[in-house]
């Protein structure tokens, strides 16, 4: 589990593609103090396992499934990625609960100034819009954000200058793709609601009575 608060920006220094997936080498400093072989780490919001590390780098092996659902397939040498180590019981949950399991990618459309914030607009695949609600939480490249607007399959989120300095979203160009993790609880509620188990007590009336819909 993660919080969506980025600890460091890393630099891609190695990409080794094969039929089995892709080995990624990332140059970094801060997160290395918490790493060990087999440890989980969030890279652009996707949870990966450390396979090797040294004084200024670590490596992961991304499966074909990861390449299929994330923006990893578009990575290039020199790209900057967001890094976060897993949540521990001694950390404040200042962001929101992020599993590191990316749902889909979204297309960056544009950004505009809104006071001291920058509002970023993204286009989601239609099938994932049901999990995104106004003022709900969403992870974009692993960054915990609040949905500022949602209009059909286009949503926006606002980033203050201090956040933009710490993450890799400021360098986005129109047409770039970001990793998206939608609200974790919404997917479980949907699964239970559509369950064929007739003993399930969660139904439309229950959700309305408890403020979910």
C-alpha positions, 0 to 999 in steps of 0.5 A: 500500500502507498499514500500517493505522496511522492518521495523522489523523482528517479531517472530511467538509465536502463531499459532491457526489453524482451519477450518476457517483459522489460527490466528497468534500471532507475537512478535515484538516491533517497528511496535507496535507504529503504530498499532490499531485494524483493521490496515493493516500490511504486514507479509512476504509480505501479507497484514493482518488486526490486530485483537488484540495487546499488549505491545509486540505482535499483532494478525491477522486472516488469511483466507483460501485464504491467506493460499492457496496462501502464505507460511503461511501454512508452518509457525512454532512457532519461525519462523522469519517474515518480517513486514512493516506498510502501506505507508503514504503520509509522507514517501519516496517511496524508494522501489516500490509500493507493494500492499500486495496481494501475487500472488504465492509462489516461491521455493528457490534454492540457493544463491551465492556470487557476490562481496559484494552482495549475489545473491538469485535464486528462481523458479516461477510457470510457469504461473507467469514468464510473469510478471517478467522482467530483472531489474523489481521490485519484492517483495520477502517475502515483500522485494522490490528487483530488478530482476537481472536475469530471465531464463525461470521460474528461477529468481534471485535478489541480496541483499547487507549485510545491507539488509540481516541483516534487513530481513528474507531471509538470513536464507532460506534453499534449498526448502523453499518457499517465498511469491511473489508479481509480478509487479502490473502494468503488471497485469493491462496492461495484463487485459486491453490488453486482454479485449473484450472492442473494444473501448480500445485504448491500443493494441500491437502497443500502447505498442510498441510505448510507450516502454512497449514491 
